[in-house]
Amino acid sequence: MKAFLIGIAGGTGSGKSTFTDRIRDAFPEDVAVLYHDNYYKAHDDMPFEERKKLNYDHPDAFDTGLLIADLRRLKNGQEIVSPSYDYTVHNRAKETVLVKPKKIILTEGILTLYDKELRELFDMKIFVDADADERILRRVLRDTKERGRDIENIIDQYLTTVKPMHYLYVEPTRIYADIVVNSGKNDVAFDLVKQKIRSLLSE
């Protein structure tokens, strides 16, 4: 079968990573995952204090052109070397990730459904939704535990860029989704997607 591409979008802390992980774990031999966050543009010549102030929730923060090229290579059966990102220094990491072509390719990120050219590559589009209060609380927990950030910085970033960008760029992409999921742990939606993938793999 030809590679089947699935785009998974949603706001920060919505549960899209949870949903993505569940699909990958259900089909470990047949699923590859690309994270849009790994395609943040590099800012090697910019001081750390300046990088902290950048708007990472705007479409221009991403090298979406490179992501599109990588997805096309994977769809054509070629392996790719994906960049990775270090949130603690707000810059692209030196380490890269080798991704081999698989039958199912997931792409996850807040703006996965924003760019028209990227969006049209997906055979299935999923938007994971969640209450705004839940999303900010999850973001606080994640950024303090996993990304070494302090509460003050997280709240400032949320109010100045994350929240306004969500309503400007992320939330409007919900209309492009084939499936809208109200939680990354929604078993009904997960079972529907799982059944679709099983059907594709059996062809």
Residue pairs with C-beta under 8 A, 6 or more apart in sequence:
1 103
1 200
1 201
1 203
2 75
3 74
3 75
3 77
3 101
3 102
3 103
3 104
3 105
4 103
4 104
4 105
4 123
4 124
4 197
4 200
5 71
5 75
5 105
5 107
5 121
5 122
5 123
5 124
6 23
6 104
6 105
6 106
6 107
6 122
6 123
6 124
6 125
6 126
6 193
7 106
7 107
7 108
7 112
7 113
7 118
7 119
7 121
7 122
7 124
7 125
7 126
8 16
8 19
8 20
8 106
8 107
8 108
8 109
8 112
8 126
8 128
9 16
9 108
9 109
9 110
9 111
9 112
9 113
9 114
9 125
9 126
9 127
9 128
9 170
9 173
9 177
10 16
10 110
10 127
10 128
10 129
10 130
10 170
10 181
11 110
11 129
11 130
11 132
11 135
11 166
11 170
11 171
12 57
12 110
12 135
12 138
12 139
12 162
12 166
13 130
13 134
13 135
13 136
13 137
13 138
13 139
13 142
14 128
14 129
14 130
14 135
14 184
15 128
15 130
15 138
15 181
15 183
15 184
15 185
16 108
16 109
16 110
16 126
16 128
16 184
17 108
17 184
18 184
18 185
19 126
19 128
19 181
19 184
19 186
19 189
19 190
20 33
20 106
20 108
22 184
22 190
23 31
23 104
23 106
23 190
23 193
23 194
23 197
24 31
24 33
24 106
26 194
26 197
27 104
27 197
27 201
29 102
30 102
30 103
30 104
30 197
30 201
31 102
31 103
31 104
31 105
31 106
32 74
32 99
32 100
32 101
32 102
32 104
32 105
32 106
33 99
33 105
33 106
33 107
33 108
34 67
34 70
34 71
34 74
34 82
34 99
34 105
34 106
34 107
34 108
35 107
35 108
35 109
36 62
36 64
36 67
36 107
36 108
36 109
36 110
36 111
36 112
37 85
37 109
38 82
38 83
38 84
38 85
38 97
39 62
39 63
39 64
39 66
39 67
39 82
39 83
40 56
40 61
40 62
40 63
40 85
40 92
41 61
41 62
41 63
41 92
42 83
42 91
42 92
43 50
43 51
43 54
43 90
43 91
43 92
44 91
44 92
48 89
48 90
51 89
51 90
51 91
52 90
52 153
54 61
54 90
55 61
55 161
55 165
56 90
56 161
57 110
57 161
57 162
57 165
57 166
57 169
57 170
58 161
58 165
58 169
59 111
59 114
59 115
59 169
62 109
62 111
63 83
64 111
64 115
64 118
66 83
67 107
67 118
68 115
68 117
68 118
68 121
70 80
70 82
70 99
71 105
71 107
71 118
71 121
72 121
73 79
73 80
74 80
74 99
74 101
74 102
74 105
75 101
75 105
75 121
76 101
77 101
78 101
79 98
79 99
79 100
79 101
80 98
80 99
81 96
81 97
81 98
81 99
82 96
82 97
82 98
82 99
83 92
83 93
83 96
83 97
84 92
84 93
84 95
84 96
84 97
85 91
85 92
85 93
86 92
86 93
87 143
87 146
87 147
87 148
87 149
88 147
88 148
103 200
103 201
104 197
104 200
104 201
107 118
107 122
110 166
110 170
111 169
111 170
111 173
112 118
112 119
112 173
113 119
113 122
113 125
113 127
113 173
113 176
113 177
114 169
114 170
114 173
119 125
119 173
119 176
124 178
124 179
124 193
124 196
125 176
125 177
125 178
125 179
126 177
126 178
126 179
126 180
126 181
126 189
126 193
127 173
127 174
127 176
127 177
127 179
127 180
127 181
128 181
128 183
128 184
129 174
129 180
129 181
129 182
130 138
130 182
130 183
132 163
136 158
139 154
139 158
139 162
140 151
140 154
140 155
143 149
143 154
144 150
144 151
144 154
174 180
179 189
179 192
179 193
181 189
